Amino acid sequence: MDDALDFLPRLGEDVSFKILESLKNPSELIHASCVSRSWHQFVVRNGLCKQMCLKKFPQLSEVDHVKEPSSCEKVIAEAGPSNSLHWENLQREHRVFAFLAHCCAKPIISECVAAAISASSTDNYPEESIENTLEKRDRVGRLASYWSSKGSKDPSAPEKLIYRLAGDLCIVTEICIQPFQAYFHEGYPIYSANSVRFRMGHAKGSMDILEYQMDQEGNERTDEKFTWTYTSPKFSMSQENCLQTFKLPEPVLCIGGVLLIELLGRVQRQEIDGLFYVCVTHVKVLGRPLSPAFGVRMLEPEGKFELRVHRYDPEVLKETRNALDATVMQRRILYMLQANLIGVNYMLGEDQNDEEQDEPDDEEEW
């Protein structure tokens, strides 16, 4: 743009900031930064892409610094302020947060659960393991598929289920839970919770959640090995045999890739022993994994994290959904074979009529 036609410098810093800050769509702000050198410098200098991301996801306030792929970490020689190290850091932040804003603006329709980590208790392990909640069907062959807590005399006793999401950076919009209906008990009772609450966070210290092993005795204190950076309000759960959707007030950026489901209170007593139980057939998490394009590295004990870009290519996000579907199925079959619950002639395609949703190509406004 000809300097004589560039009106932004004439408006003053405050007015220019308010105008560009009012842009809602990430692509509009990115296009604005490409209009001219002065517009680009203004957007970068004021960190407008970062501010846009912070408004949508307050969890990003804990970013200590950003890191790009090694191929991008080079000094770009330009005139003026770009010669300073400070300007290079601002440019790097602009590129990372502009790419993050672009990826977050895509429609959010993917499933996000990658694996089960642990349950606070399990009545019969492994037959009633948390691993069963990854199965979409309530029956596999002739067997019921569900997780069951241990019984309790106290109907207010809580239970906790912990899951690993599909990446250490993941947008979550809603969690779906289906209580279990015991068709083999008289009266077909439904063992739902009274209410649910969700927490998201990351493993503490150097703990590798991929190496964590569930055990038969239960894991009442497992949640203490994680740092929870988000806590949802409580949601009431209905005593109904259906997949119940709990939509978060706002989309949440889960930093660290760990989800905790708190099942608060028990409503159903088992006639056989007079104890209260809570049982879950299926858990589904909807949102958008941002891996493998993005990753994080936690910085202990500060509670901050390094935001990393692994690849500047939004198309790689589609790889996560395909890999997730295959991983969940493989883990499920491996678990059931190890538990001797089914034979080797299990049919992978049996009763799977779920329709896949196609992602629209157009960006949506936040």
Buried (B, 14 or more C-beta within 10 A) or exposed (E): EEEEEBEBEEEEEEEBBEEBBEBEBBBBBBEBBEBBEBBBBBBBBBBBBBBBBBEBBEBBEBBEBBBBEEEEEEEEEEEEEBEEEEBBEBBBBBBBBBBBBBBBBBBBBBBBBBBBBBBBBBBEBBBBBBBBBBBBEBEBBEEBBBBBBBBBEEBEBBBBBBBBBBBBBBBBBBBBBBBBBBEEEEEEBBBBBBBBBBBBBBBBEEEEBEEBEBEEEBBBEBBEBBBBBBEBEBBEBEBEBEBBEBEBEEBBBBBBBBBBBBBBBBBBBBEEEEBBBBBBBBBBBBBBBBBBBBBBEBEEEEEBBBBBBBBBEBEBBEBBBEBBBEBBBEBBBEBBEEBEBBEEEBEEEEEEEEEEEEBEEEBEEB
